[in-house]
């Protein structure tokens, strides 16, 4: 399983009358894995 986080940033007039700014923040990728079957105690 994987999860990707891509923050979208929108700001209006950050520095006086500067208009708007738009962009993407740092993209983070998370990967998860686990065994197919639980262990002898039922734990994964």
PDB file with SEQRES, HELIX, SHEET and CRYST1 records, atoms N, CA, C and O in Angstrom:
SEQRES   1 A   44  UNK UNK UNK UNK UNK UNK UNK UNK UNK UNK UNK UNK UNK          
SEQRES   2 A   44  UNK UNK UNK UNK UNK UNK UNK UNK UNK UNK UNK UNK UNK          
SEQRES   3 A   44  UNK UNK UNK UNK UNK UNK UNK UNK UNK UNK UNK UNK UNK          
SEQRES   4 A   44  UNK UNK UNK UNK UNK                                          
SHEET    1 AA1 2 UNK A   2  UNK A  12  0                                        
SHEET    2 AA1 2 UNK A  20  UNK A  31 -1                                        
CRYST1    1.000    1.000    1.000  90.00  90.00  90.00 P 1           1          
ATOM      1  N   UNK A   1       0.843  -1.165   0.000  1.00  0.00           N  
ATOM      2  CA  UNK A   1       0.000   0.000   0.000  1.00  0.00           C  
ATOM      3  C   UNK A   1       0.889   1.228   0.000  1.00  0.00           C  
ATOM      4  O   UNK A   1       1.968   1.220   0.593  1.00  0.00           O  
ATOM      5  N   UNK A   2       0.448   2.263  -0.650  1.00  0.00           N  
ATOM      6  CA  UNK A   2       1.223   3.504  -0.662  1.00  0.00           C  
ATOM      7  C   UNK A   2       0.297   4.703  -0.504  1.00  0.00           C  
ATOM      8  O   UNK A   2      -0.908   4.616  -0.738  1.00  0.00           O  
ATOM      9  N   UNK A   3       0.885   5.814  -0.104  1.00  0.00           N  
ATOM     10  CA  UNK A   3       0.138   7.057   0.065  1.00  0.00           C  
ATOM     11  C   UNK A   3       1.022   8.204  -0.392  1.00  0.00           C  
ATOM     12  O   UNK A   3       2.182   8.300   0.010  1.00  0.00           O  
ATOM     13  N   UNK A   4       0.479   9.068  -1.229  1.00  0.00           N  
ATOM     14  CA  UNK A   4       1.200  10.244  -1.703  1.00  0.00           C  
ATOM     15  C   UNK A   4       0.487  11.491  -1.194  1.00  0.00           C  
ATOM     16  O   UNK A   4      -0.730  11.622  -1.328  1.00  0.00           O  
ATOM     17  N   UNK A   5       1.254  12.400  -0.611  1.00  0.00           N  
ATOM     18  CA  UNK A   5       0.708  13.664  -0.123  1.00  0.00           C  
ATOM     19  C   UNK A   5       1.337  14.782  -0.951  1.00  0.00           C  
ATOM     20  O   UNK A   5       2.560  14.926  -0.977  1.00  0.00           O  
ATOM     21  N   UNK A   6       0.494  15.578  -1.632  1.00  0.00           N  
ATOM     22  CA  UNK A   6       0.953  16.705  -2.436  1.00  0.00           C  
ATOM     23  C   UNK A   6       0.179  17.951  -2.010  1.00  0.00           C  
ATOM     24  O   UNK A   6      -0.924  18.190  -2.502  1.00  0.00           O  
ATOM     25  N   UNK A   7       0.749  18.753  -1.095  1.00  0.00           N  
ATOM     26  CA  UNK A   7       0.032  19.934  -0.620  1.00  0.00           C  
ATOM     27  C   UNK A   7      -0.082  21.006  -1.703  1.00  0.00           C  
ATOM     28  O   UNK A   7       0.899  21.331  -2.373  1.00  0.00           O  
ATOM     29  N   UNK A   8      -1.285  21.550  -1.866  1.00  0.00           N  
ATOM     30  CA  UNK A   8      -1.544  22.651  -2.788  1.00  0.00           C  
ATOM     31  C   UNK A   8      -1.632  23.921  -1.965  1.00  0.00           C  
ATOM     32  O   UNK A   8      -2.363  23.976  -0.976  1.00  0.00           O  
ATOM     33  N   UNK A   9      -0.885  24.949  -2.372  1.00  0.00           N  
ATOM     34  CA  UNK A   9      -0.786  26.179  -1.598  1.00  0.00           C  
ATOM     35  C   UNK A   9      -1.330  27.341  -2.420  1.00  0.00           C  
ATOM     36  O   UNK A   9      -0.968  27.513  -3.584  1.00  0.00           O  
ATOM     37  N   UNK A  10      -2.201  28.133  -1.804  1.00  0.00           N  
ATOM     38  CA  UNK A  10      -2.780  29.321  -2.435  1.00  0.00           C  
ATOM     39  C   UNK A  10      -2.751  30.443  -1.417  1.00  0.00           C  
ATOM     40  O   UNK A  10      -3.291  30.291  -0.321  1.00  0.00           O  
ATOM     41  N   UNK A  11      -2.131  31.571  -1.754  1.00  0.00           N  
ATOM     42  CA  UNK A  11      -2.045  32.702  -0.832  1.00  0.00           C  
ATOM     43  C   UNK A  11      -2.410  33.988  -1.561  1.00  0.00           C  
ATOM     44  O   UNK A  11      -2.030  34.178  -2.716  1.00  0.00           O  
ATOM     45  N   UNK A  12      -3.136  34.862  -0.901  1.00  0.00           N  
ATOM     46  CA  UNK A  12      -3.497  36.167  -1.453  1.00  0.00           C  
ATOM     47  C   UNK A  12      -2.751  37.273  -0.733  1.00  0.00           C  
ATOM     48  O   UNK A  12      -2.717  37.297   0.497  1.00  0.00           O  
ATOM     49  N   UNK A  13      -2.154  38.187  -1.481  1.00  0.00           N  
ATOM     50  CA  UNK A  13      -1.518  39.405  -0.958  1.00  0.00           C  
ATOM     51  C   UNK A  13      -0.656  39.145   0.276  1.00  0.00           C  
ATOM     52  O   UNK A  13      -0.908  39.699   1.346  1.00  0.00           O  
ATOM     53  N   UNK A  14       0.354  38.304   0.118  1.00  0.00           N  
ATOM     54  CA  UNK A  14       1.252  37.984   1.232  1.00  0.00           C  
ATOM     55  C   UNK A  14       2.078  39.202   1.620  1.00  0.00           C  
ATOM     56  O   UNK A  14       2.256  39.475   2.807  1.00  0.00           O  
ATOM     57  N   UNK A  15       2.579  39.931   0.643  1.00  0.00           N  
ATOM     58  CA  UNK A  15       3.411  41.113   0.901  1.00  0.00           C  
ATOM     59  C   UNK A  15       2.735  42.345   0.297  1.00  0.00           C  
ATOM     60  O   UNK A  15       3.042  42.742  -0.827  1.00  0.00           O  
ATOM     61  N   UNK A  16       1.823  42.937   1.047  1.00  0.00           N  
ATOM     62  CA  UNK A  16       1.131  44.131   0.552  1.00  0.00           C  
ATOM     63  C   UNK A  16       0.203  43.779  -0.596  1.00  0.00           C  
ATOM     64  O   UNK A  16      -0.532  42.793  -0.533  1.00  0.00           O  
ATOM     65  N   UNK A  17       0.239  44.593  -1.649  1.00  0.00           N  
ATOM     66  CA  UNK A  17      -0.618  44.367  -2.820  1.00  0.00           C  
ATOM     67  C   UNK A  17       0.161  43.577  -3.874  1.00  0.00           C  
ATOM     68  O   UNK A  17       0.416  44.073  -4.971  1.00  0.00           O  
ATOM     69  N   UNK A  18       0.537  42.334  -3.526  1.00  0.00           N  
ATOM     70  CA  UNK A  18       1.397  41.531  -4.408  1.00  0.00           C  
ATOM     71  C   UNK A  18       0.623  40.530  -5.256  1.00  0.00           C  
ATOM     72  O   UNK A  18       1.231  39.766  -6.005  1.00  0.00           O  
ATOM     73  N   UNK A  19      -0.698  40.517  -5.157  1.00  0.00           N  
ATOM     74  CA  UNK A  19      -1.475  39.548  -5.940  1.00  0.00           C  
ATOM     75  C   UNK A  19      -1.518  38.211  -5.227  1.00  0.00           C  
ATOM     76  O   UNK A  19      -1.413  38.142  -4.003  1.00  0.00           O  
ATOM     77  N   UNK A  20      -1.673  37.160  -5.996  1.00  0.00           N  
ATOM     78  CA  UNK A  20      -1.764  35.840  -5.372  1.00  0.00           C  
ATOM     79  C   UNK A  20      -0.588  34.960  -5.783  1.00  0.00           C  
ATOM     80  O   UNK A  20       0.029  35.157  -6.830  1.00  0.00           O  
ATOM     81  N   UNK A  21      -0.303  34.000  -4.938  1.00  0.00           N  
ATOM     82  CA  UNK A  21       0.732  33.007  -5.210  1.00  0.00           C  
ATOM     83  C   UNK A  21       0.091  31.631  -5.135  1.00  0.00           C  
ATOM     84  O   UNK A  21      -0.774  31.380  -4.296  1.00  0.00           O  
ATOM     85  N   UNK A  22       0.526  30.740  -6.025  1.00  0.00           N  
ATOM     86  CA  UNK A  22      -0.026  29.397  -6.108  1.00  0.00           C  
ATOM     87  C   UNK A  22       1.113  28.429  -6.380  1.00  0.00           C  
ATOM     88  O   UNK A  22       2.037  28.751  -7.127  1.00  0.00           O  
ATOM     89  N   UNK A  23       1.055  27.242  -5.780  1.00  0.00           N  
ATOM     90  CA  UNK A  23       2.084  26.252  -6.056  1.00  0.00           C  
ATOM     91  C   UNK A  23       1.863  24.970  -5.281  1.00  0.00           C  
ATOM     92  O   UNK A  23       0.874  24.813  -4.565  1.00  0.00           O  
ATOM     93  N   UNK A  24       2.812  24.053  -5.443  1.00  0.00           N  
ATOM     94  CA  UNK A  24       2.796  22.784  -4.728  1.00  0.00           C  
ATOM     95  C   UNK A  24       3.883  22.802  -3.664  1.00  0.00           C  
ATOM     96  O   UNK A  24       4.971  23.338  -3.877  1.00  0.00           O  
ATOM     97  N   UNK A  25       3.571  22.206  -2.511  1.00  0.00           N  
ATOM     98  CA  UNK A  25       4.571  22.061  -1.453  1.00  0.00           C  
ATOM     99  C   UNK A  25       5.392  20.802  -1.686  1.00  0.00           C  
ATOM    100  O   UNK A  25       5.335  20.201  -2.758  1.00  0.00           O  
ATOM    101  N   UNK A  26       6.148  20.411  -0.680  1.00  0.00           N  
ATOM    102  CA  UNK A  26       6.972  19.199  -0.768  1.00  0.00           C  
ATOM    103  C   UNK A  26       6.077  17.967  -0.861  1.00  0.00           C  
ATOM    104  O   UNK A  26       5.180  17.777  -0.039  1.00  0.00           O  
ATOM    105  N   UNK A  27       6.328  17.140  -1.860  1.00  0.00           N  
ATOM    106  CA  UNK A  27       5.553  15.915  -2.058  1.00  0.00           C  
ATOM    107  C   UNK A  27       6.171  14.813  -1.207  1.00  0.00           C  
ATOM    108  O   UNK A  27       7.385  14.610  -1.233  1.00  0.00           O  
ATOM    109  N   UNK A  28       5.336  14.100  -0.453  1.00  0.00           N  
ATOM    110  CA  UNK A  28       5.782  13.027   0.434  1.00  0.00           C  
ATOM    111  C   UNK A  28       5.166  11.706  -0.013  1.00  0.00           C  
ATOM    112  O   UNK A  28       3.956  11.617  -0.224  1.00  0.00           O  
ATOM    113  N   UNK A  29       5.998  10.690  -0.155  1.00  0.00           N  
ATOM    114  CA  UNK A  29       5.540   9.349  -0.525  1.00  0.00           C  
ATOM    115  C   UNK A  29       5.759   8.422   0.659  1.00  0.00           C  
ATOM    116  O   UNK A  29       6.867   8.351   1.191  1.00  0.00           O  
ATOM    117  N   UNK A  30       4.715   7.707   1.082  1.00  0.00           N  
ATOM    118  CA  UNK A  30       4.816   6.735   2.171  1.00  0.00           C  
ATOM    119  C   UNK A  30       4.473   5.357   1.622  1.00  0.00           C  
ATOM    120  O   UNK A  30       3.492   5.195   0.896  1.00  0.00           O  
ATOM    121  N   UNK A  31       5.285   4.370   1.973  1.00  0.00           N  
ATOM    122  CA  UNK A  31       5.055   2.992   1.545  1.00  0.00           C  
ATOM    123  C   UNK A  31       4.880   2.117   2.782  1.00  0.00           C  
ATOM    124  O   UNK A  31       5.618   2.255   3.758  1.00  0.00           O  
ATOM    125  N   UNK A  32       3.905   1.219   2.737  1.00  0.00           N  
ATOM    126  CA  UNK A  32       3.612   0.337   3.864  1.00  0.00           C  
ATOM    127  C   UNK A  32       3.607  -1.106   3.374  1.00  0.00           C  
ATOM    128  O   UNK A  32       3.166  -1.386   2.259  1.00  0.00           O  
ATOM    129  N   UNK A  33       4.091  -2.009   4.195  1.00  0.00           N  
ATOM    130  CA  UNK A  33       4.007  -3.428   3.862  1.00  0.00           C  
ATOM    131  C   UNK A  33       3.850  -4.233   5.142  1.00  0.00           C  
ATOM    132  O   UNK A  33       4.268  -3.804   6.217  1.00  0.00           O  
ATOM    133  N   UNK A  34       3.243  -5.404   5.012  1.00  0.00           N  
ATOM    134  CA  UNK A  34       3.075  -6.303   6.152  1.00  0.00           C  
ATOM    135  C   UNK A  34       2.967  -7.728   5.621  1.00  0.00           C  
ATOM    136  O   UNK A  34       2.725  -7.925   4.430  1.00  0.00           O  
ATOM    137  N   UNK A  35       3.144  -8.722   6.488  1.00  0.00           N  
ATOM    138  CA  UNK A  35       3.025 -10.106   6.039  1.00  0.00           C  
ATOM    139  C   UNK A  35       1.592 -10.420   5.581  1.00  0.00           C  
ATOM    140  O   UNK A  35       0.641  -9.765   6.007  1.00  0.00           O  
ATOM    141  N   UNK A  36       1.452 -11.418   4.717  1.00  0.00           N  
ATOM    142  CA  UNK A  36       0.115 -11.801   4.227  1.00  0.00           C  
ATOM    143  C   UNK A  36      -0.725 -12.441   5.321  1.00  0.00           C  
ATOM    144  O   UNK A  36      -1.932 -12.206   5.390  1.00  0.00           O  
ATOM    145  N   UNK A  37      -0.116 -13.232   6.161  1.00  0.00           N  
ATOM    146  CA  UNK A  37      -0.832 -13.965   7.207  1.00  0.00           C  
ATOM    147  C   UNK A  37      -0.349 -13.511   8.582  1.00  0.00           C  
ATOM    148  O   UNK A  37       0.829 -13.189   8.743  1.00  0.00           O  
ATOM    149  N   UNK A  38      -1.243 -13.479   9.581  1.00  0.00           N  
ATOM    150  CA  UNK A  38      -0.821 -13.170  10.952  1.00  0.00           C  
ATOM    151  C   UNK A  38       0.166 -14.233  11.471  1.00  0.00           C  
ATOM    152  O   UNK A  38       0.181 -15.367  10.993  1.00  0.00           O  
ATOM    153  N   UNK A  39       0.963 -13.853  12.428  1.00  0.00           N  
ATOM    154  CA  UNK A  39       1.906 -14.776  13.044  1.00  0.00           C  
ATOM    155  C   UNK A  39       1.187 -15.750  13.964  1.00  0.00           C  
ATOM    156  O   UNK A  39      -0.041 -15.725  14.039  1.00  0.00           O  
ATOM    157  N   UNK A  40       1.917 -16.606  14.663  1.00  0.00           N  
ATOM    158  CA  UNK A  40       1.314 -17.617  15.525  1.00  0.00           C  
ATOM    159  C   UNK A  40       0.455 -17.024  16.659  1.00  0.00           C  
ATOM    160  O   UNK A  40      -0.488 -17.666  17.122  1.00  0.00           O  
ATOM    161  N   UNK A  41       0.778 -15.823  17.095  1.00  0.00           N  
ATOM    162  CA  UNK A  41       0.006 -15.181  18.160  1.00  0.00           C  
ATOM    163  C   UNK A  41      -1.117 -14.301  17.616  1.00  0.00           C  
ATOM    164  O   UNK A  41      -1.809 -13.636  18.387  1.00  0.00           O  
ATOM    165  N   UNK A  42      -1.305 -14.292  16.295  1.00  0.00           N  
ATOM    166  CA  UNK A  42      -2.348 -13.474  15.687  1.00  0.00           C  
ATOM    167  C   UNK A  42      -1.930 -12.039  15.399  1.00  0.00           C  
ATOM    168  O   UNK A  42      -2.748 -11.226  14.967  1.00  0.00           O  
ATOM    169  N   UNK A  43      -0.654 -11.722  15.637  1.00  0.00           N  
ATOM    170  CA  UNK A  43      -0.168 -10.358  15.413  1.00  0.00           C  
ATOM    171  C   UNK A  43       0.374 -10.202  13.997  1.00  0.00           C  
ATOM    172  O   UNK A  43       0.937 -11.130  13.418  1.00  0.00           O  
ATOM    173  N   UNK A  44       0.192  -9.025  13.472  1.00  0.00           N  
ATOM    174  CA  UNK A  44       0.757  -8.708  12.155  1.00  0.00           C  
ATOM    175  C   UNK A  44       1.909  -7.738  12.379  1.00  0.00           C  
ATOM    176  O   UNK A  44       2.554  -7.315  11.421  1.00  0.00           O  
TER     177      UNK A  44                                                      
END                                                                             
